[in-house]
Amino acid sequence: MRKVLKWIGIVLGSLIGLLLVVGTVMFLLGNARFNKTYEFPSSNIVLPTDESSLELGKHRVQSLCAGCHGEDLGGIENWFNSPPLGIVDTANLTSGKGGVGATYTDEDYVGAIRHGIDSQGKPIFMPAVVSTAFLSNEELGAIIAYIRTLPPVDRELKGERLSPVAKIMLTAGILGDLPVELVNHATDVTAPPAEASVAYGEYMVNSHDCRICHGPNLNGGPFPDPTVPVISPNITPGGEVAGWTEEEFINTIRTGVKPDGYGMNPSLMPWMDYAKFYDHELQAIYMYLTSLDALPQYVK
């Protein structure tokens, strides 16, 4: 009996040792990906100074940036807080104390928004990069120019504090890829004319997080926060949006209430940010969505 217990102890000890070795290796690999340095060609984006461009920049900031960085763009403490994975404070984008605007060059902003890297070239935990990489040079320049005009906000935050578990899960493929590993890193991006058209609707969908939540084919998918067990709905003609009129679609985004009276959860669907879209932008999105093939709802 003692020999049996001894062998069981040896086997269990060996398994635990093996798991520790594997976990350590996976942690080191994940950590290396977080600390890898990237370098991309200069965008040569020229920041505009005219009022119409600054108004465009403000418009995009309100719908794209404020939801994660706060209405004053001073950053949000504990924007992501999941004990197994870690804590993330979003960046203070202004030039105030603790803000990146005090040190960031225009190209540093481009690196963060288009490529998903910080001023040192290292990856940042900014899921929206998968969408903001589609922003045209004109709109990206307008966003940065507008941010430069904001009053400084003194708010010192702690950035990313991701756990060893998160880095192991990254290596295991459970958390997907880092944004910098996903985007195509184009340096000269254009947009269709800003009008109610299918082409402009596609541009709006691509650049405003729709595919992050509703899946690459827009027929639904896992919610991007792995700690939230929700499947996003299908917004192709295979889903309920197909039965909505243009007026009903726009009213849903403006009010957060679907035609059937169901109120959308703003923590899952940021309709309050998208409610700020201009009419022609919402019309274009509707035109694009209804032009797609009818796909079945994604099922996990």
C-alpha positions as CSV (number, residue, x, y, z in Angstrom):
1,M,0.0,0.0,0.0
2,R,2.8,2.4,0.9
3,K,4.4,1.7,-2.5
4,V,1.2,2.5,-4.3
5,L,0.8,5.8,-2.4
6,K,4.4,6.6,-3.1
7,W,3.9,6.1,-6.8
8,I,0.7,8.1,-6.8
9,G,2.6,10.9,-5.0
10,I,5.4,10.7,-7.6
11,V,3.0,10.8,-10.5
12,L,1.0,13.7,-9.0
13,G,4.2,15.6,-8.2
14,S,5.4,15.1,-11.8
15,L,2.2,16.3,-13.2
16,I,2.2,19.4,-11.0
17,G,5.8,20.1,-12.0
18,L,5.0,19.7,-15.7
19,L,2.0,22.0,-15.4
20,L,4.2,24.6,-13.6
21,V,6.8,24.4,-16.4
22,V,4.1,24.6,-19.1
23,G,2.4,27.5,-17.4
24,T,5.7,29.3,-16.9
25,V,6.6,28.9,-20.6
26,M,3.1,30.1,-21.7
27,F,3.4,33.1,-19.4
28,L,6.8,34.1,-20.8
29,L,5.5,33.7,-24.4
30,G,2.5,35.9,-23.6
31,N,4.6,38.4,-21.8
32,A,7.0,38.6,-24.7
33,R,4.1,39.5,-27.0
34,F,3.0,42.3,-24.7
35,N,6.5,43.6,-24.7
36,K,7.4,43.3,-28.4
37,T,8.3,46.5,-30.0
38,Y,6.8,47.5,-33.4
39,E,7.8,50.2,-35.8
40,F,5.6,51.4,-38.7
41,P,6.2,54.0,-41.5
42,S,5.2,57.5,-40.8
43,S,1.6,58.4,-41.8
44,N,2.5,61.9,-42.8
45,I,-0.9,63.0,-41.7
46,V,-1.3,66.8,-41.6
47,L,-3.5,68.1,-38.8
48,P,-6.2,70.5,-40.1
49,T,-7.0,73.8,-38.4
50,D,-10.3,74.9,-40.1
51,E,-13.5,74.9,-38.1
52,S,-15.3,72.2,-40.2
53,S,-12.4,69.7,-39.7
54,L,-12.4,70.4,-36.0
55,E,-16.1,69.9,-35.8
56,L,-15.7,66.6,-37.7
57,G,-13.0,65.6,-35.1
58,K,-15.3,66.5,-32.3
59,H,-18.1,64.4,-33.8
60,R,-15.9,61.4,-34.2
61,V,-14.5,61.7,-30.7
62,Q,-18.0,61.8,-29.2
63,S,-19.0,58.6,-30.9
64,L,-15.7,56.7,-30.9
65,C,-13.5,57.9,-28.0
66,A,-15.7,59.3,-25.2
67,G,-17.3,55.9,-24.4
68,C,-13.9,54.5,-23.2
69,H,-12.0,57.6,-22.3
70,G,-14.8,59.7,-20.7
71,E,-16.6,62.7,-21.9
72,D,-13.6,64.9,-20.9
73,L,-11.2,62.3,-22.5
74,G,-9.4,62.3,-19.1
75,G,-9.5,58.5,-18.9
76,I,-11.7,56.1,-16.9
77,E,-10.4,54.2,-13.8
78,N,-11.2,50.5,-13.8
79,W,-12.6,50.6,-17.3
80,F,-11.9,46.8,-17.4
81,N,-11.8,45.1,-14.0
82,S,-11.8,41.3,-13.9
83,P,-9.8,39.8,-11.0
84,P,-8.6,36.7,-12.9
85,L,-7.4,38.8,-15.8
86,G,-6.4,42.1,-14.4
87,I,-7.4,45.8,-14.4
88,V,-7.2,48.4,-17.2
89,D,-7.5,52.2,-16.8
90,T,-8.1,53.9,-20.1
91,A,-5.6,56.6,-21.0
92,N,-6.0,60.3,-20.2
93,L,-5.8,61.7,-23.7
94,T,-5.4,65.3,-22.7
95,S,-2.3,67.3,-21.9
96,G,-3.1,67.5,-18.2
97,K,-1.2,65.8,-15.4
98,G,-1.1,62.1,-16.1
99,G,-2.2,62.7,-19.7
100,V,-0.5,61.3,-22.8
101,G,-1.2,64.6,-24.6
102,A,1.6,66.2,-22.7
103,T,4.2,64.0,-24.4
104,Y,2.5,62.4,-27.4
105,T,3.5,63.6,-30.9
106,D,0.9,63.5,-33.7
107,E,2.5,60.2,-34.9
108,D,2.2,58.7,-31.4
109,Y,-1.6,59.3,-31.5
110,V,-1.6,57.7,-35.0
111,G,0.3,54.8,-33.6
112,A,-2.2,54.2,-30.9
113,I,-5.4,54.7,-32.9
114,R,-4.3,53.1,-36.2
115,H,-1.7,50.5,-35.1
116,G,-2.4,49.7,-31.4
117,I,1.0,50.7,-30.0
118,D,2.2,53.2,-27.4
119,S,4.8,55.9,-27.9
120,Q,7.5,53.2,-27.3
121,G,6.1,50.9,-30.0
122,K,4.7,48.4,-27.5
123,P,1.1,46.9,-27.8
124,I,-1.7,48.5,-25.9
125,F,-4.9,46.9,-24.7
126,M,-7.2,48.9,-26.9
127,P,-9.7,46.6,-28.6
128,A,-11.2,49.5,-30.7
129,V,-8.0,49.6,-32.8
130,V,-9.5,46.8,-34.9
131,S,-12.1,49.4,-36.0
132,T,-10.2,52.7,-35.7
133,A,-7.5,51.3,-38.1
134,F,-10.1,51.9,-40.8
135,L,-10.4,55.6,-40.1
136,S,-9.3,57.7,-43.1
137,N,-6.3,60.0,-43.0
138,E,-8.7,63.0,-43.1
139,E,-10.8,61.8,-40.1
140,L,-7.9,60.6,-38.1
141,G,-6.2,64.0,-38.6
142,A,-9.4,65.7,-37.5
143,I,-9.6,63.6,-34.4
144,I,-6.1,64.3,-33.3
145,A,-6.5,68.0,-34.1
146,Y,-9.6,68.2,-32.0
147,I,-8.0,66.4,-29.1
148,R,-5.2,69.0,-29.2
149,T,-7.7,71.7,-28.5
150,L,-9.2,70.2,-25.4
151,P,-8.5,71.7,-22.0
152,P,-6.0,69.7,-19.9
153,V,-7.5,67.2,-17.4
154,D,-5.3,66.4,-14.4
155,R,-6.0,62.7,-13.8
156,E,-3.2,60.2,-13.1
157,L,-4.2,56.6,-14.0
158,K,-2.4,53.3,-13.8
159,G,-2.8,52.0,-17.3
160,E,-2.8,48.2,-17.8
161,R,-2.2,45.7,-15.0
162,L,-2.8,42.4,-16.7
163,S,-2.3,39.2,-14.6
164,P,0.0,36.2,-15.4
165,V,-3.3,34.3,-16.0
166,A,-4.2,36.7,-18.8
167,K,-0.8,36.3,-20.4
168,I,-1.1,32.5,-20.2
169,M,-4.6,32.7,-21.7
170,L,-3.3,34.9,-24.5
171,T,-0.7,32.3,-25.4
172,A,-3.4,29.6,-25.3
173,G,-5.5,31.5,-27.8
174,I,-8.3,32.0,-25.4
175,L,-8.1,35.8,-25.5
176,G,-7.6,36.0,-29.3
177,D,-4.9,38.2,-30.7
178,L,-3.7,41.6,-29.6
179,P,-5.0,44.5,-31.7
180,V,-1.6,45.2,-33.1
181,E,-1.5,41.7,-34.4
182,L,-4.8,41.9,-36.2
183,V,-4.9,45.2,-38.2
184,N,-3.3,45.6,-41.6
185,H,-1.3,48.8,-40.6
186,A,-2.1,50.7,-43.8
187,T,-0.6,54.2,-43.7
188,D,-2.8,55.9,-46.4
189,V,-6.5,55.3,-45.8
190,T,-9.3,57.0,-47.7
191,A,-13.1,57.1,-47.1
192,P,-16.0,57.2,-49.6
193,P,-18.0,60.5,-49.8
194,A,-19.9,61.2,-46.5
195,E,-23.3,60.5,-47.8
196,A,-26.2,58.1,-47.5
197,S,-24.7,55.2,-49.6
198,V,-23.9,51.6,-49.2
199,A,-20.2,52.3,-49.5
200,Y,-20.2,54.9,-46.8
201,G,-22.3,52.6,-44.6
202,E,-19.6,50.0,-44.9
203,Y,-17.0,52.5,-43.9
204,M,-19.0,53.5,-40.8
205,V,-19.6,49.9,-39.8
206,N,-15.9,49.0,-40.2
207,S,-14.6,52.0,-38.3
208,H,-17.1,52.0,-35.4
209,D,-16.8,48.7,-33.5
210,C,-19.7,46.9,-35.2
211,R,-17.7,43.9,-36.2
212,I,-16.0,43.7,-32.8
213,C,-19.3,42.9,-31.1
214,H,-21.5,41.5,-33.9
215,G,-18.8,39.3,-35.4
216,P,-16.7,39.7,-38.6
217,N,-19.7,38.8,-40.8
218,L,-22.1,40.8,-38.6
219,N,-24.3,37.7,-37.9
220,G,-23.5,37.8,-34.2
221,G,-20.7,36.5,-32.0
222,P,-19.2,36.3,-28.5
223,F,-19.2,39.6,-26.6
224,P,-15.6,40.9,-26.8
225,D,-15.2,41.0,-23.0
226,P,-14.5,37.3,-22.3
227,T,-16.0,37.7,-18.8
228,V,-19.4,38.6,-20.2
229,P,-21.2,35.4,-21.4
230,V,-23.4,37.1,-24.0
231,I,-23.8,36.3,-27.7
232,S,-24.4,39.5,-29.8
233,P,-27.3,39.5,-32.2
234,N,-27.3,39.0,-36.0
235,I,-27.6,42.4,-37.8
236,T,-27.6,41.0,-41.3
237,P,-30.9,40.5,-43.2
238,G,-30.9,37.1,-41.5
239,G,-31.7,38.8,-38.2
240,E,-34.4,41.0,-36.8
241,V,-33.0,44.2,-38.4
242,A,-34.3,42.9,-41.7
243,G,-37.8,43.6,-40.6
244,W,-37.1,47.2,-39.6
245,T,-37.8,50.2,-41.8
246,E,-35.1,52.8,-42.1
247,E,-37.1,55.0,-39.7
248,E,-37.3,52.3,-37.2
249,F,-33.6,51.5,-37.4
250,I,-32.7,55.2,-36.8
251,N,-35.2,55.5,-34.0
252,T,-33.7,52.4,-32.3
253,I,-30.2,53.9,-32.4
254,R,-31.4,57.3,-31.3
255,T,-33.5,56.1,-28.3
256,G,-32.1,52.7,-27.5
257,V,-35.5,51.1,-27.8
258,K,-36.3,48.5,-30.5
259,P,-39.5,48.6,-32.5
260,D,-40.9,45.8,-30.3
261,G,-40.3,48.0,-27.2
262,Y,-37.3,46.2,-25.9
263,G,-34.7,48.6,-24.4
264,M,-31.1,47.8,-25.3
265,N,-28.5,47.5,-22.5
266,P,-26.1,50.5,-23.0
267,S,-23.3,48.5,-21.3
268,L,-23.6,45.9,-24.1
269,M,-24.7,48.1,-27.0
270,P,-23.3,51.7,-26.8
271,W,-26.3,53.2,-28.5
272,M,-25.9,56.5,-26.6
273,D,-22.6,57.0,-28.4
274,Y,-24.1,56.1,-31.8
275,A,-27.2,58.2,-31.2
276,K,-24.9,61.1,-32.0
277,F,-24.4,60.0,-35.6
278,Y,-25.8,62.3,-38.3
279,D,-28.9,61.2,-40.1
280,H,-26.9,60.5,-43.3
281,E,-24.5,58.3,-41.3
282,L,-27.3,56.2,-39.9
283,Q,-29.1,56.0,-43.2
284,A,-25.8,54.7,-44.8
285,I,-25.4,52.1,-42.1
286,Y,-28.9,50.9,-42.6
287,M,-28.4,50.8,-46.4
288,Y,-25.2,48.7,-46.0
289,L,-26.7,46.3,-43.4
290,T,-29.7,45.6,-45.6
291,S,-27.5,45.0,-48.7
292,L,-25.8,42.1,-47.0
293,D,-26.6,38.4,-47.5
294,A,-29.0,37.0,-45.0
295,L,-26.8,34.9,-42.7
296,P,-28.0,32.7,-39.8
297,Q,-27.5,33.8,-36.2
298,Y,-24.1,32.8,-34.9
299,V,-24.4,30.1,-32.3
300,K,-21.5,29.3,-29.9
